Amino acid sequence: MSFSPGIKWLANWAMGDTPQCGFAETWRTDRRREHVYVTLKLYERDSTHAKREIQVYKHLKSLKSSHTGSILVRNFSDQFQLSSADGSHFYQCLIHPPLGMSLFELRNRCPQRVLPEIMLKPTLIHILLALDFLHSEARVIHTDIKEKNIMLNVEDNSILVHFEETEISNPSPRKVVGDRAIYRSRNLGTPKKHGRPVLSDFGEARFGSESGTYCEDVQPFTYRAPEVLLRMPWNEKIDIWNLAVLAWDLFEQGNLFFARNEDQNQSDSHHLAEMIAYLGLPPREMLEKSEYANKFFDISGKWKGLAEIPQTSLAGIESNLQGEQQENFLRFIRKMLQWRPQDRSTAKELLSDPWLKST
């Protein structure tokens, strides 16, 4: 496979900036006699995350789907391998079309650092369309849905032009450590118009199996579904739980789950206690399928964990809506926040939710 010298040079340049981490920076290069902007992402060659991500991107590309959600997941242009100058390190380089800011950046630019309802609803619709495509057609489970993994599509190319011109006229500061040059990151500017949300980063993704179950420890800590926390088999419904918690964290002034003890250490006991406060006790038949659950529940299914169950509720901590609007929003959230995976709505079903469709 051949690549233009420009792309290879940029990848070599990128290796000077934290090559052991995922690297993403937007540059202009000459490829097939055409100037295009691309994003380069570098992995250690034998990285498990790189292998997963490449497998998923190739699979998604092979589907040639007409599903609306297929354009709401990040696509993949190409890849190549690269070695350091002395041949001691090898890297996998992924080439993507560029994306803009993440939901994390967007939320932090909003008043009170929360997405207003008028922005939250279309954002969730786009994510649900992406998940419906992944779950129903691609048979892919993302497992790592968080605001930094949801990027906004670039519809205003002027921010890329400005980025390039500024880098040329005023290069990013750098420092040299040994034989490496480390460059300070440069952010993209604010576009005139924000593009649609795109679900990205498939380094933790899994393919859905015929049995529909995995048992690995996945998901961001406070976004873990009950079956992941209790070390039970799981399937694509963990993405649905994950989305509910993300939706809450984007909209409310505070995270839904804290999941830490008095010493600020991560705590499964405190996480489960918070779940019980919002949902009540889990079904006994669910607990019987988890040996780990015996640490927190007695034989009759009652709570015996170290953490106290907080005296709180979803309605008690929801602070942005009132009356019927609040009831509809909480009903939407509860469709996803269910102990048993089979009780959670699918992405397709959630797209028809009255609160989500209301104006």
C-alpha positions as CSV (number, residue, x, y, z in Angstrom):
1,M,0.0,0.0,0.0
2,S,1.4,3.4,-0.9
3,F,1.0,6.7,0.8
4,S,2.0,10.2,-0.1
5,P,5.3,11.5,1.4
6,G,3.2,14.2,3.1
7,I,1.1,11.8,5.2
8,K,4.2,9.7,6.1
9,W,6.1,12.8,7.1
10,L,3.2,14.0,9.3
11,A,3.0,10.6,11.0
12,N,6.7,10.8,11.7
13,W,6.3,14.3,13.1
14,A,3.4,13.1,15.3
15,M,5.6,10.4,16.8
16,G,7.5,13.1,18.5
17,D,4.4,13.9,20.6
18,T,3.5,11.1,23.0
19,P,3.7,8.2,20.6
20,Q,2.5,5.7,23.2
21,C,-0.9,7.5,23.4
22,G,-3.6,7.9,20.8
23,F,-2.6,11.0,18.7
24,A,-5.1,13.1,16.8
25,E,-4.2,16.3,15.0
26,T,-5.5,17.9,11.9
27,W,-3.2,18.9,9.1
28,R,-3.3,19.7,5.4
29,T,-1.5,17.3,3.1
30,D,-1.2,16.5,-0.6
31,R,-2.8,13.2,-1.5
32,R,-3.7,12.1,-5.0
33,R,-2.9,15.6,-6.2
34,E,-5.7,16.9,-3.9
35,H,-5.4,19.0,-0.8
36,V,-7.4,17.4,2.0
37,Y,-7.5,17.6,5.8
38,V,-7.0,14.4,7.7
39,T,-6.6,13.3,11.3
40,L,-3.8,10.9,12.2
41,K,-4.1,8.6,15.1
42,L,-1.1,6.7,16.3
43,Y,-1.0,3.5,18.4
44,E,1.8,1.2,19.4
45,R,1.7,-1.5,16.7
46,D,0.7,-4.3,19.0
47,S,-1.9,-2.3,20.9
48,T,-5.0,-4.3,21.7
49,H,-7.0,-1.1,21.3
50,A,-5.6,-0.5,17.8
51,K,-6.5,-4.0,16.7
52,R,-10.0,-3.7,18.0
53,E,-10.5,-0.3,16.4
54,I,-9.2,-1.4,13.0
55,Q,-11.3,-4.5,13.0
56,V,-14.5,-2.6,13.8
57,Y,-13.8,0.2,11.3
58,K,-13.2,-2.4,8.5
59,H,-16.3,-4.2,9.5
60,L,-18.4,-1.1,9.5
61,K,-17.0,0.0,6.1
62,S,-17.8,-3.4,4.6
63,L,-21.5,-3.1,5.4
64,K,-22.2,-0.3,2.9
65,S,-25.3,0.4,5.0
66,S,-28.1,2.9,4.1
67,H,-29.0,3.2,7.8
68,T,-29.0,6.9,8.9
69,G,-26.9,5.9,11.9
70,S,-24.1,4.7,9.7
71,I,-23.0,8.3,9.0
72,L,-23.1,9.1,12.7
73,V,-20.2,6.8,13.6
74,R,-16.7,7.9,12.9
75,N,-15.4,6.5,9.6
76,F,-11.9,5.3,8.7
77,S,-10.0,6.3,5.5
78,D,-6.9,4.2,5.6
79,Q,-4.1,2.8,7.7
80,F,-0.3,2.1,7.6
81,Q,2.5,1.0,9.8
82,L,5.5,3.2,10.7
83,S,8.8,2.6,12.5
84,S,10.9,5.0,14.4
85,A,14.2,6.3,12.9
86,D,16.3,3.8,14.8
87,G,13.8,0.9,14.2
88,S,13.2,0.3,17.9
89,H,9.5,1.2,17.9
90,F,6.7,0.4,15.5
91,Y,3.4,2.2,15.2
92,Q,0.0,1.7,13.6
93,C,-1.3,4.9,12.0
94,L,-5.0,5.4,11.3
95,I,-6.2,8.0,8.9
96,H,-9.6,9.7,9.6
97,P,-11.5,12.6,8.2
98,P,-11.2,15.4,10.8
99,L,-13.8,16.0,13.5
100,G,-14.3,19.1,15.6
101,M,-14.7,19.6,19.3
102,S,-16.1,16.9,21.7
103,L,-19.3,17.1,23.7
104,F,-17.1,17.7,26.7
105,E,-15.7,20.9,25.1
106,L,-19.2,21.9,23.9
107,R,-20.8,21.4,27.3
108,N,-18.1,23.4,29.0
109,R,-18.8,26.3,26.7
110,C,-22.5,26.3,27.6
111,P,-24.0,28.4,30.5
112,Q,-23.6,26.6,33.8
113,R,-21.7,23.9,31.9
114,V,-24.8,21.9,31.0
115,L,-26.4,21.3,27.6
116,P,-29.8,23.0,27.4
117,E,-32.7,20.8,26.5
118,I,-32.9,22.3,23.0
119,M,-29.4,20.9,22.4
120,L,-29.7,17.8,24.4
121,K,-32.6,16.3,22.5
122,P,-31.0,16.3,19.0
123,T,-27.7,15.2,20.5
124,L,-29.4,12.1,22.0
125,I,-31.3,11.4,18.8
126,H,-28.0,11.3,16.8
127,I,-26.4,9.0,19.4
128,L,-29.4,6.7,19.4
129,L,-29.4,6.5,15.6
130,A,-25.7,5.6,15.8
131,L,-26.4,3.0,18.4
132,D,-29.4,1.5,16.5
133,F,-27.1,1.0,13.5
134,L,-24.3,-0.5,15.7
135,H,-26.6,-2.8,17.6
136,S,-29.2,-3.9,15.0
137,E,-27.1,-4.0,11.8
138,A,-23.4,-4.0,12.6
139,R,-23.7,-6.1,15.8
140,V,-21.2,-3.9,17.6
141,I,-21.2,-2.9,21.2
142,H,-19.3,0.4,21.8
143,T,-18.8,-0.1,25.6
144,D,-17.1,3.3,26.1
145,I,-19.7,6.0,25.5
146,K,-18.6,9.3,27.2
147,E,-18.7,12.9,26.2
148,K,-15.1,12.9,25.0
149,N,-15.9,10.1,22.6
150,I,-18.7,12.0,20.9
151,M,-17.3,14.5,18.5
152,L,-18.9,17.2,16.4
153,N,-18.6,16.9,12.6
154,V,-16.8,19.7,10.9
155,E,-19.2,21.6,8.6
156,D,-17.2,24.8,8.7
157,N,-13.9,24.2,7.0
158,S,-12.7,27.7,7.9
159,I,-11.6,26.4,11.4
160,L,-9.3,23.9,9.7
161,V,-7.9,26.6,7.4
162,H,-7.4,28.9,10.3
163,F,-5.7,26.1,12.3
164,E,-3.3,25.5,9.5
165,E,-2.5,29.1,8.7
166,T,-1.9,29.8,12.4
167,E,0.4,26.8,12.8
168,I,2.4,28.1,9.8
169,S,2.7,31.7,11.0
170,N,3.0,30.9,14.7
171,P,4.2,27.3,15.2
172,S,3.2,25.5,18.4
173,P,5.8,25.8,21.2
174,R,7.9,22.7,21.7
175,K,10.5,21.3,23.9
176,V,13.2,18.7,23.1
177,V,13.6,15.8,25.5
178,G,16.5,13.5,24.4
179,D,15.8,12.7,20.7
180,R,12.1,13.7,20.9
181,A,10.4,17.0,20.3
182,I,7.2,17.4,22.3
183,Y,4.7,20.0,20.9
184,R,2.0,21.8,22.8
185,S,-1.5,21.0,21.6
186,R,-3.4,23.6,19.7
187,N,-7.2,23.7,19.8
188,L,-9.5,24.2,16.9
189,G,-11.4,27.5,16.8
190,T,-15.1,27.8,17.3
191,P,-17.0,27.1,14.1
192,K,-19.8,29.3,12.7
193,K,-22.0,26.3,12.9
194,H,-21.7,23.1,14.9
195,G,-21.9,19.9,13.0
196,R,-23.8,16.8,13.9
197,P,-22.6,14.6,16.8
198,V,-20.5,11.5,15.7
199,L,-19.8,8.5,17.9
200,S,-16.1,7.8,17.8
201,D,-13.2,5.8,19.4
202,F,-13.9,2.0,19.0
203,G,-10.8,0.9,20.9
204,E,-13.0,-0.8,23.5
205,A,-15.7,-2.0,21.2
206,R,-16.8,-5.7,21.0
207,F,-18.6,-7.6,18.4
208,G,-22.0,-9.0,19.5
209,S,-21.9,-12.8,19.7
210,E,-24.6,-15.3,18.9
211,S,-25.0,-15.9,22.7
212,G,-25.0,-12.1,23.2
213,T,-22.8,-12.2,26.2
214,Y,-19.4,-11.1,27.5
215,C,-18.0,-11.0,31.0
216,E,-15.1,-8.5,30.7
217,D,-14.8,-5.4,32.8
218,V,-15.6,-2.5,30.5
219,Q,-17.1,1.0,30.5
220,P,-16.1,4.2,32.2
221,F,-16.3,3.7,36.0
222,T,-19.4,5.7,36.9
223,Y,-21.1,4.6,33.7
224,R,-20.9,0.9,34.3
225,A,-24.1,-1.0,34.0
226,P,-25.2,-3.2,36.9
227,E,-24.3,-6.4,35.1
228,V,-20.8,-5.2,34.5
229,L,-20.4,-4.0,38.1
230,L,-21.7,-7.4,39.3
231,R,-19.4,-9.3,37.0
232,M,-22.2,-10.9,35.1
233,P,-22.5,-11.7,31.4
234,W,-23.5,-8.6,29.4
235,N,-24.5,-7.6,25.9
236,E,-25.3,-4.4,23.9
237,K,-27.8,-3.2,26.5
238,I,-24.8,-1.9,28.6
239,D,-24.6,0.9,25.9
240,I,-28.2,1.8,26.7
241,W,-27.5,2.1,30.5
242,N,-24.4,4.1,29.6
243,L,-26.3,6.5,27.5
244,A,-28.9,7.2,30.3
245,V,-26.1,8.2,32.7
246,L,-24.4,10.3,30.0
247,A,-27.7,12.1,29.2
248,W,-28.1,12.9,32.9
249,D,-24.6,14.2,33.3
250,L,-24.9,16.4,30.2
251,F,-28.1,18.0,31.3
252,E,-27.9,18.2,35.1
253,Q,-25.6,20.2,37.3
254,G,-23.9,17.1,38.8
255,N,-23.2,13.5,38.0
256,L,-25.8,10.9,38.5
257,F,-23.3,8.6,40.2
258,F,-20.4,9.4,42.4
259,A,-19.4,5.8,43.2
260,R,-16.7,6.7,45.7
261,N,-16.2,6.1,49.4
262,E,-15.3,8.6,52.2
263,D,-11.6,8.4,51.1
264,Q,-12.6,9.3,47.5
265,N,-11.6,5.9,46.3
266,Q,-13.7,4.1,43.7
267,S,-16.2,1.8,45.5
268,D,-18.6,-0.8,44.0
269,S,-20.5,-0.8,47.3
270,H,-21.2,3.0,47.1
271,H,-22.1,2.7,43.4
272,L,-24.6,-0.1,44.0
273,A,-26.1,1.8,47.0
274,E,-26.7,4.8,44.7
275,M,-28.4,2.5,42.1
276,I,-30.7,1.1,44.8
277,A,-31.6,4.7,45.9
278,Y,-32.8,5.4,42.3
279,L,-34.2,2.1,41.3
280,G,-35.0,0.1,44.4
281,L,-33.5,-3.3,45.1
282,P,-32.4,-5.5,42.1
283,P,-34.5,-8.5,41.3
284,R,-33.5,-11.5,43.3
285,E,-33.2,-13.8,40.3
286,M,-30.6,-11.4,38.8
287,L,-28.5,-11.5,42.0
288,E,-28.6,-15.3,42.0
289,K,-26.7,-15.3,38.7
290,S,-23.8,-13.3,40.3
291,E,-21.3,-14.7,42.8
292,Y,-19.9,-11.2,43.3
293,A,-23.4,-10.1,44.4
294,N,-23.0,-12.1,47.6
295,K,-20.6,-9.5,48.8
296,F,-23.4,-6.9,48.9
297,F,-26.7,-8.7,49.2
298,D,-27.9,-11.5,51.6
299,I,-29.5,-14.7,50.5
300,S,-33.0,-13.0,50.5
301,G,-31.7,-10.2,48.3
302,K,-31.6,-7.5,51.0
303,W,-28.7,-5.0,51.0
304,K,-25.8,-5.8,53.4
305,G,-23.1,-3.6,51.7
306,L,-20.8,-1.4,53.6
307,A,-22.2,1.8,52.1
308,E,-25.5,3.3,53.3
309,I,-28.2,3.7,50.8
310,P,-28.6,7.4,50.1
311,Q,-32.0,9.0,50.9
312,T,-32.5,10.4,47.4
313,S,-34.4,9.8,44.1
314,L,-34.2,10.8,40.5
315,A,-37.1,13.2,40.9
316,G,-35.5,14.7,44.0
317,I,-32.2,15.6,42.2
318,E,-33.6,16.6,38.8
319,S,-33.4,20.4,38.8
320,N,-34.0,21.7,35.2
321,L,-37.6,20.7,34.5
322,Q,-40.9,20.9,36.3
323,G,-44.3,19.2,36.1
324,E,-45.2,17.2,33.1
325,Q,-41.9,18.0,31.3
326,Q,-39.9,16.6,34.3
327,E,-42.2,13.5,34.4
328,N,-41.6,12.8,30.7
329,F,-37.8,13.3,31.0
330,L,-37.6,10.9,34.0
331,R,-39.8,8.4,32.2
332,F,-37.3,8.5,29.3
333,I,-34.3,8.0,31.6
334,R,-36.0,5.1,33.5
335,K,-36.5,3.3,30.2
336,M,-32.7,3.0,30.1
337,L,-32.0,2.7,33.8
338,Q,-33.3,-0.8,34.5
339,W,-31.5,-3.4,36.6
340,R,-32.2,-6.2,34.1
341,P,-30.8,-5.7,30.5
342,Q,-33.9,-7.2,28.9
343,D,-36.0,-4.5,30.6
344,R,-34.2,-1.6,29.0
345,S,-35.6,-0.2,25.8
346,T,-33.6,-0.6,22.6
347,A,-32.1,2.4,20.8
348,K,-34.8,2.1,18.1
349,E,-37.6,2.1,20.8
350,L,-36.1,5.1,22.5
351,L,-36.1,7.1,19.3
352,S,-40.0,7.1,19.5
353,D,-40.0,8.4,23.1
354,P,-42.5,11.3,23.6
355,W,-40.1,13.5,25.6
356,L,-37.4,13.1,23.0
357,K,-39.7,13.9,20.1
358,S,-41.4,16.9,21.9
359,T,-40.4,20.5,21.0
